[in-house]
Amino acid sequence: MAHTRAIRWTWLIAGLALATVLFAPARWLGMGLEAASAGRVQLANARGTVWSGQADLLLSGGEGSRDQTALPQGLRWKLRPSWNSGPTLKARLTSPCCTEAPVTVRLRPGLDGVALQFGAFNSRWPAALLVGLGTPWNTLRLDGQLQLQSPGFTVAWHGGRAQLDGQLIIEGHDLATRVSTLRPLGSYRVEIQAQPPGDQATLSLSTLRGGLQLQGNGQWVGGRLRFRGDASAAPGNEDALANLLSIVGRREGARSLLNFG
């Protein structure tokens, strides 16, 4: 009898553990994401399970920040584990406002870090979403659309250092800001190109069109970005852009220097 009861208890505990894994509420995923991002990325009003759910995506400046923005119409996800080439968690992300097709992301943990592998994607996001991240976005308060596209891109963290692989293109279309009367400022393109082993990557900034002229180049070396560029006003837009040019960089004559790292 004791042996039979022990078997029953074992099966009961196993069943409860399996049910917990399969039907873990979506808010658990939100709690984990908020902790991992130090409060900068949050899933509010989460519904469903960890494996299939939806929530309002919020961006914040982190703990103590008063800035917060929400993605229109929220975010939906499906998660699936895989063991074919080591432990992997595959996610399919969709947003009614922003993704033409699901964005596929693979999370691959390793002995000394973790890698996020993005499949090919093309998506459009409201630039106003960046305001929630705090400085400097809460000062600029950008309007317009951000188009993100890639044939495949990987971000990996090994030994506390980030490594990149692949190509990522970000285009800002018809961007505007509250600190300038010129609307829109223009449209711009940022391209990130990296190859294994990922210790170095190049970044280029160019102007597609507009009164605000931006250009520059940078390198991602040893986990740090070093960028050198400048901003200037196209002829006839000097007065409308004077305040903005003083904010974004150090003035040198008619242009502002954009130097980071």
N, C-alpha and C positions, 0 to 999 in steps of 0.2 A: 504493500500500500504506500509506504513512504517513497519507494522508488517511483511509483506511478505518479504520485503528487509532484515529485521533483521534475519529472518529465513535463507534466502539464504546466507547471510554473515556468519552466524553461521556454516552452512554446509560447506562453502568454507574454513573457517579457520580450521574446524575439518579435512577436507580432506587434506589440506596442512600439518597439523600436523602429520596425519597418514602417508602420503607419506614421510615426513622427517624421521620418525621413521623406516619405512620399507626399505627405499632406502638410508639411511645415508651412505656416502662414507666410504670405508675401511680406509682411512687416518685418520678419526676421531678416530678409535680404536687405530691406531698407536700413535696419539697425547696423548691419555689417558694413554697408556702403558708407553710411554716415561716419562710422568710426574710422574706417580706412582712409577717408578723405578729409579727416579732421573737421567735419561738418560742412565742407564746401559743396558736396553733392548729396542731396537728400531725396528720398522717395516718400512723398506724403500721400495720405489716403490710399495706401496700398491695398489692393484686392487680389484675391486668388491665392496661389501658393508660391513658394520659392521657385518652383519649376515652371509655372505658367501663370502670369499675372500682369497687372497693369497698375500704374500709379501716376501721380503728378510729380514731374521731375522739377526739383528746385535747385538753383545755384545760389550759394551764399558766400560771403567773405570769410566764413569760418566762425569759430567761437567768439561771441561778443559783438559780431558784426550786425548792423541793422539793415544792411542791404540784402535783398532777396528777390529773385525773379523766378517765374514759373514758365515752363514750356507749354505753349498752347496745345490743348487736347491731350497732353500727357504722353506717356511712354508705355509700350507693351513689350513683354519679353517671353521667351521660351528658353529654358535651360535643359541641357542633356549632358550627362557624363559619358566619357569614352575612355577605353583602356587600350585601344589598338596600338598606339605608339607612346605608351606611358600615360599617366593620369592627365586627363584633359577635360575641361568644362567648356562646352560649346554653347554660345548664346546667339539667339536671333532677336534683334531689336528692331522695332518698328514704331513710328510716330506718324499719326494721320497728317500732321502739318508739314512734315519735313523729309520723310523718306519715301522715295519712289518704290523701292524694293527693300526687303529686310537687310539690315546690316549684320553680317556674321562676324562674331568675335570668338576667338579661342583663347582660353586662359590655361597656360601651361606652367605649373609650379616646378621648380627645380631644387637642387640641394642648396644653392646659395642665392636663389632669387626667384623671380616669376616673369613670364613673358605674356604680353597681350598681342595676339595676331589678328589683324583686321583683314578680311577678304576684300575684294574689289567692291567699291561702293560709290554712289553719287547722291548727295543729299543737300538740302537747303535749310538753313536755320535762321531765325530772326536775330539780327545783331544786338537787339535790345536785351537778349538773354544774358549777355556779358556783364550787364550792370550789376547783377547780383554778386559777382566775384569781388566787388570792392574796388580799391585803388588799382589803376587809374580809371577803370571803366565807369565807376560811379560819377566821376568828374566829367568825362567825355559824353556819356549817355548816348551812345551811338544808335542811329536808326539805319535801316536798310536790311539787306539780305547777305548772309554768308553761305557760299557754296563750297562744300567740302567734297573732294573726289580723290580716289586713289585706285591704282591697279592692285594694291596690296601693301600693307604697312605693318611693321612690328615695333613695339616699344617693350624693351626688356630691362629689368633691374637686376644687376648682379653685383654683389658686394656693396650695395648702397649706391651704385652708379647706374645712370640710365644709358642704354644703348639703342640706337635706331637702325632700321633696315627698311628699304623700300622708298616709295615716292608718295608724298602727300601734297596736294595743291589746295590752297584756300584762296578763294576769290571773294572780295567784298564788293557788292554791287550797289551803286547809288547810296553810298554811305553819307550820313549827315550827323552833326553833333550840336548840342545846345550852346556850345561856346563859340559858334561861328554863325554869322547870318547867311553864309553861302550854303544853299541847299539845292542839290546835294553837293558834297565836296568832290565826289568822283568815284571811280571804281578802281580796284587794286588787286594785285595778284602776289601771293606768297607761295613759293615752291620750296619744299624740303626734299633733298635727295640724299640717300644714304645707302651704303653697301656694307656687307659683312667685313670685318667683325663688328662694325657699328660704333667704334670709338670716335669716328669722325663723320660729320654730315655737313652738307652745305645748305645755306638758306639764301634765297634771293627775293627781293622786294621790288616790284615795278608798278608803274601807273598804267592802267588801261585807258583811262580818259578822266578829265576833270580839272577843276581850277586849282586844287591842291595837288602838287607834284611830289610824289614819294619815290625814292629809290635807295637801294643799298644791298649789301651782301654780308653774309655772316658765316661762321663755322661753329658747329657743335663739337667741342673738343673736351674729352675727359669729363663729360657730364655737365659742361658749362657752355653757354652760348656767348659768343663774341660777335657783335654786330656793329658795322659802320655804315652809316647812310646819311641822307639829308632830306629835308622837306623845304619846299619853296612854293611861292604863289605864281601861277601862270599870269601873263600880262593882263592887267585889268582887274585882278582879284586881290591886290596887295592889301587894301584897307579892310576888306571883309575877312581876311585870314591873319591879320596882324596879331590878334589876341591868341589864336590857336597856335601859331608858330612860336610864340613865347612860352606856351605851356608844354608843347611836346618835346622841346629840346633846347640846347644852348644856342642863342642867336649869334650868327657870324655874318654880318651884313644883311643881305636880303634872304638868307636861308637860315634854317635851324639844323644843327648837327644832331643826328640820332645815333648815339654811341652807347652800347651796352656791353658789359663784361670786360 
